[in-house]
Each structure stands twice: as C-alpha cells, then as structure tokens.
Amino acid sequence: MAAGSWWERCNDDVRRLHDTGWDESTSILSQDICELLVDVDTAFAVTGAHTPEWPNP
C-alpha cells in the first residue's frame, strides 16, 4: 500500500481535529474500514496496474 492514500490523509486530518478539540462530532474511519481499505489498495495495486488514469475534473 502506498503511504499517504486519500483515506489515510482524511483519517489523519480528522484525528488532528479531535486532538485540538475542534469538531469532535466528525467521525474517524473505524479500524475495520481501514483494514478493508488497505486490502482494496493492495488488490488494486495488482488488478489496476494497467488501468488508465482518469483526468482530474
């Protein structure tokens, strides 16, 4: 898995918000979801290796 995937950055940002006491109602991705996303990233690294990139809208 590549470090700094979108979901890791999102979770890290939310953790920083919680640490500062700001926006405590924002939820952090659960451990189960993070594990699933790691599996998806790992699988896509193989299955998506030849998938062309989409242009950024």
C-alpha positions in Angstrom: 0.0 0.0 0.0 1.2 3.4 -0.9 1.8 5.7 2.1 -0.5 8.7 2.2 -3.6 7.3 0.4 -6.6 9.6 0.4 -8.3 7.7 3.2 -5.2 7.8 5.4 -4.8 11.5 5.0 -8.5 12.0 5.7 -8.3 10.0 8.9 -5.1 11.8 10.0 -6.8 15.2 9.4 -9.8 14.1 11.5 -7.5 12.9 14.3 -5.8 16.3 14.3 -9.2 18.0 14.6 -10.1 15.7 17.5 -6.7 16.3 19.2 -7.3 20.1 19.1 -10.8 19.7 20.4 -12.3 21.1 17.3 -15.2 19.4 15.5 -15.5 16.4 17.8 -18.6 15.2 16.0 -16.6 14.3 12.9 -16.1 10.5 12.9 -12.8 8.7 12.3 -12.8 5.7 10.0 -13.1 2.5 12.1 -10.3 0.0 12.3 -12.4 -2.5 10.3 -12.8 0.1 7.5 -9.1 1.0 7.5 -8.2 -2.7 7.2 -10.7 -3.1 4.3 -9.2 -0.1 2.6 -5.7 -1.5 3.0 -6.9 -4.7 1.3 -8.6 -2.7 -1.5 -5.4 -0.6 -2.1 -3.3 -3.8 -2.1 -5.6 -5.6 -4.6 -5.9 -2.6 -6.8 -2.1 -2.2 -7.0 -2.2 -5.6 -8.9 -5.5 -5.5 -10.7 -5.4 -1.8 -11.6 -1.8 -1.7 -12.6 -2.8 -1.3 -16.3 -5.9 0.8 -15.7 -5.5 4.2 -17.4 -5.8 7.2 -15.2 -8.9 9.4 -15.4 -8.4 13.1 -15.9 -9.0 15.2 -12.8 -12.2 17.1 -13.4 
